[in-house]
Amino acid sequence: MAKASHWHALRKRVHLICFLIFIALPFFNVIRFDIPRQRFYFAGRELWINEFAIIFFTLMFLMFLVVASSVFYGRVYCGYLCPQMIFSEASMALESRLRRRVTRKFIAWKPAARERLVRVLFYLVLAAASVVLAFIFISYFVEPRDLFHRLASLDIRTAGGIAGASVTVLTFLDFALVRLRFCTTVCPYGYLQGMLGDGHTLLVHYRDDTHECIECKKCVRVCPMGIDIRESPFQIECVHCAECIDACDEILGKLKKPGLIHYVWGEKGPLAANSRQPWDAKRVIVLLILLGYASGLVIAMGMRHSVLVQVAPVRATLYKLEADGRVSNRFRYSLSNRSPRPAAVIFSIQHLPDATLALSPNPIPVQPGATVQGEFEIWRPGGSVRDPVSHFTIVSSTLPDQVTDSIPMTFLGPEGK
């Protein structure tokens, strides 16, 4: 754990990192839903909406990651990682900074005039920031270049344009009026934490067994949620931001005394700065579940092929007898290129003597993001068809990945031939 006097600086560094990650994720396709194209991007890979296993394991892993952080570290997500907290604190800091500068530069103005100027400047900056934040947020669901063209044309007709305009307005209202009230009125995470936490979960706790508190109440004044941590460590408003820890350490440090507010492992547990979190069966189970979903995600990603090859028989007609006595079966193929580069698929057949694959072209080119569908026939000389049902294998080879798939199939023919 970091030193208590550095919690504020640590939080702001984490906030900056989270903001940069928030910007980078959609533009580098680290994680993004592309709703118009029905694509899901994860770790730079383009996943199609029918790749349910990968999407399922991804979402479950992320969900249990939040659960695990809540079991181990309580509301630390709220204070350090939550976008609502990060941007709400940024808007409050901006407003406070503007007020100080306006007061310093226009000291001769009346307070009411200075306040009006502060509000105008604040709303102008917030409006511009809301457009940027809304653009980034919608980029998680619409391709950023497409979204930029919509923004440049002031599009408010299509779904993407309407969503962007709506999110801009909501963002402005949120960070102008709602801010941290969202945490205690709308957000369910604080209530959920009450069920996930236990006697070993990280808390911000006031401990004053020797009655050293000097009643300066700076811990109350610096609290962004406006609570008194001395009343209880389980207040729904407490987001574990540790501003009160810094405040208490600063004031009592001037008196050569240690602070009275700490991060602790549970209400009656040891100080987090001096010990590791106790382990129990609950934590082991949570980590095993998290590991299970992570393993499933890795396996699903490893089994994924860049080109999805699907082949099915066309059984509207079981078989066809040609004029020269040959027997033919028709098959349908579908090739989906899920990679960012061109590919090609070559078909061949095995375990079907004297058979001919009637397919042109072969290999079949497939452009990035495209799906190619078609049909082909397999012919056999009439004299070689002795059984009405013959089992064989269609082999597909994908270029340039050199991935080979074997697809079991059946060839139907007339009985007695």
N, C-alpha and C positions, 0 to 999 in steps of 0.2 A: 504494500500500500504506500501511496505517496505521503509526504509530510503534510500535516494538517494545514500549515500556513500556506500551502501551495494549491489548495483545492480549487480556488477560483481560477487561477491561471491554467490549471490542468483542464478544467471544464471548458474554458474558452479555446484552448488548443484542440480539444476533442470536437467542439462545435465546428471549428474551422475545417477540420478533417472531414467531418460528416457532411458539411456543405459542399466541399469539393467532390466527395464521393457521389452526393446527390446529383451534381451537375454531370459527372463523368459517366455514370451508369447507362443512361439511355443512348448517349452519343457513341459509346464504344460497345454497345450491345452486350453489356455484362449481364443485365437482366432487364427485359422489356417485353411487353405484350404489344404486338402490332395488330390492332383490331381490324383495320381494313383488309390486310393481307392474311389474317388468321394465322399469324406466326407468333411463336414464343421464343425469345432470344435468351439464352443462358450461357454464361462463360464464353461468349463469342460465337456460340453455335446457334444456327437457325433451326428451331424445332417446329415441326408442323403440329397443328392442333390435334391431329389424330395420334400423336405420340404421347398418349395419356400417361404411360408409366413414368416417363421422365418428368413430365409436368407435375404429376402427383407426388413423386418423391421430392422434387424441388420444393413444392409448397409445404409439404409436411415437415421437411427438414427445417425450413425457415420458421414455421410455426413452433416447433419444439425447441428451436434455438432461443426464441423469445421466452418460452416456458422455462427452459433451463436457466436463463439469465435471471428470471423472476425468483425461482426457487433458491438460487445461490446468492444473488445480489439485490433482491428486492426491487425497489423503485429506481435503481440506478439508471435504467433505460430512460425513465422520464427526465431525470436531471441532466443526463449526459448525451443521449442519442435521439431523443424524440424531436422530430421536425417542428412540431407545434411549439415546444419549449424553446428551441433554438431561434426560430424566427420571431416568436413573441418577445423574447429577451432582446433580440436585435432591434426590434421596432421601439421598445421602451428605451433602450440605450440611445437610439437615434434621436428620439424626441427629447430626451434629457440633454443630449449634447447640443442640439439646436437651441434649446431654451437658454443654456449657459452662454452660448456665443451671441445670441441676439441680445441678451441682457448686458453682456460686456460691450458690444459695439453700439447699442442704442440705449445707453443708460439714461439719456435725457428724455426718452419717450415715456409716456404713461404706461403703467403695467398692462392695462387692457389692450393698448395698441401693440405692445410687444407680444402679448399672447396671441393676438390675431395673426401677426406676422409668423410666429412660430407654427401656428396651425396650418397656415397656407403653405409654408415651406415643407412642413412634415408631410402634408397630404400630397404635394407634388412629388416628393421623393418616393413616398410609399406607392403612389400610382405607377411610377416607372418600375419600381421593384416588383409590384404585383404582376405587371405584364411579363417581366423576365421569369419570375417564379412560375407563373401559369404556363408559359411556353415550355419550361423545363419539365413541369409535371405532365403536361399533355404529350410531351415527347416520349414518355413511357408507353404511350398507347398509339401514337401516330408517328410515322417516320419523320425525323426532325427536318429534313430538307423540304419534304412536302408541307409540313406544318409552317415552315418559314415562309413559303410562297403564299400560303393562306393568310398568314399574318400581314405580309407585305401588301396584299390586295384587300386588306380589311374585310376578309370573308366572314360573314355572319349568316350565311345561308346553308352551308353544308354542316353535317354533324360535327366534324372536327373544328370548324370555325365557331359554331355555337358553343361547343364544349369549352374552347379556349376563352371565349368572351365571358362565359358563366364562371369559370374558375378564376379569371382575373377579378371579377366583381366580388366573388366570395373571399378571395385572398385579401383584397383591400379591406373589406368589412371585418374580416377576422382579425387582422393585425392592427386595424384602427380602433376597433371597438371591443372585440371579444377577448383576444389575447389569452392570458392564463385562466380566465374564467372557463374556458373550454375544458380544462383539466378536471374541474370539480362539478361540471354540469352535464357534459356530453360524453367525455371519454370514459369507457368502461374499464380501462386497464387498472385504475386504482382499486376498484371494487374486486376485480379478478385477482389482484395481488393479495387481497385478504384471504383468499382461498388457497393460493399457491405458497404463501410464506409459512414458516414454522418457527420453532424456537432457536434455529440456527441461521436464519436468514439475516442478511446484512441490514442494519438499522442505523439511523442517526439518533443517538440517545444522549439525554442530559443526565449526568450523574454528579450529585453534590452531597455526598455522605457527610462531609465535614462542614457544610454550610459556608462555602467560600464565595457564593454568588454575591456580587455587589449591586445588583438590581440596576445595572446601566441600561438594560434592555436593547443593546445594540443588536443582539441576535434576532430580536423582533423586527427592528427597523430595516435590516438588510434582507430579511426573508422575502423573496419575490412573491410568495403565496400569502404573505401577511399573517402567519400563524406564530404562536409562541411554542417553540419546541419543548419548553420546560413542562408543558401540560401533559404531553403524551408523545411517544415515538410512533404511535399508530394512527395519527390523524390522516384522514384521506387526502388532505391537501399537501402533505409532505412528499416532496419528490426527490429527497436524498441529494439535494444540490450541494450541501455542505457549506453554504454561505454562512450559516450560523456558527459552524466550527471555526472558520477563519476569524469571524468577528470576536468570538469569545477568546480565542488564542491571542488575538491582537491586544485586547483590553487587559486581560489578566497577565499577559506577557510583560506589560509595562510595570506590573506590580511584582514581577519575578515569580509568578505563580502559573501552574499549568492550567490549560483550558478545562472546562467542565463538560464540553459537548464532544462526542467522539463517534466514529464509526465502530459498531460493535457487532459481534456475531450473536444476535438474539438479545432480547431485553435483559436477560440475566447472564449472558455469555461474556467472554473476554473481549478486550479491545482488539479490533481488527488489525491495528498497526503492530501489535505485539504477538500475534498468533495466526495460525491458519484456520480456515473454517472447518468445524467438525463434520465428519462424514457419517452417513447413516444409509439404511436400505433405500429410502426414498430418493436420495441423490444418485445412488448407484443405478437404480432403475431408470431414472430420467436420462442419465448419460448413456445407458445401454440402448434406450429407445432412440436417442439422438444418433448414436453410432449406427444403429440398424438402418435408419433412414438415410444416413450419409453413405453407408455401404451400398444400399439399394440404388441410390442415385449414381454412384460411381460405376456399379455393374451395368445399369441401364444405359449410361452414356458409353461405356466400353462396348456394349453389344450393338450399338446403333450403327447402321450403315448410311453412308452419305446418299446413296440412291436406293429408294424403296422399290423393290421389284415384286409385283404381284401377277400371278398367272392363274387363270381359271378356265375350265373347259366350257365350251358353248354347247349346251345339251338341248337346245331347241330341236335339233336333229341329232340323234345319237351317233350316227355315222353316215357316210355318203359313199355310194358305189359309183366309181367313175366308169366311163364307157370302155376303157381299156382293162377293166377288172380290178383296178387299184381301189383300196379302201382308205378313206380320209376322215380325220377328226379335226374339228375346228377348235381353236383356243383363243382366248382373249388375254391381252397383257396390259398392264398399267405401270409406267415407270415415272417415279417422282424424284427429281433431283433436289435434294435438301442441302446441297453444298453451294458455296459461292462461285464455283468454277464449272465450266462445261464438262460433261461426262458422256460416256457411251456404254451401251450394254450389248453383249454378244450372247446369243442363245445357241445352245446345242442340246442334243438328246443322247441319253445313254440307256443301255439295257433294253433296247427295242430293235432287234435285228432287221436289217434291210429297210429301215425307215428313212424317210427323206423329210427334212424340215423346209417347208416352203415359206420363206420369210425374206422380204426385201424392203429396206436395206437391212443388213446384218453385219456389223453392229449398228444399233439404233442410236443416233445422237440425241442428247437431252440437255437443254440449256439450263443454266442456274435458275432455281425456283420454279421450273416448269414441270408440267406433267404431260407425258406422251402416252396415248392409248391407241391400241390397234388390235388386229387379229392376224393369226397365221394358221396354216394347216400343216398337219403331219400325214404323209402318205405311206402306205405299205402295199407291196405287191399282194394281190389276192391270194396267191399260193402260200404266202408266209403267215397268213392269219389263220391259226389253227384253233385258238381259244376266243370266245366272245369278249373276254376281258383280259387285257395284258397290262401288267404293271411296269412302269418305266420311270425315268427321271429326266426332267428338264433342268439343264444346268445354265445358270446366268453368270456371266463374268463382267464385272464393272471395271471400266477404264476411266481414269488412270490409277484408281485405288487398288486394282488387282484383287478385288473381293469376289469370291465365288459363292453362290448359293445353289443348293440342290433342292429342287421342288418335286416331290413325288406326285405322279399323275397316273391315270389309267387310259388305255386305248381300247375303244370299243369296236367290235366288228361283228359280222354275221356269223351265226353258229354254223359249224361244219365247214367253213372255208379253210 
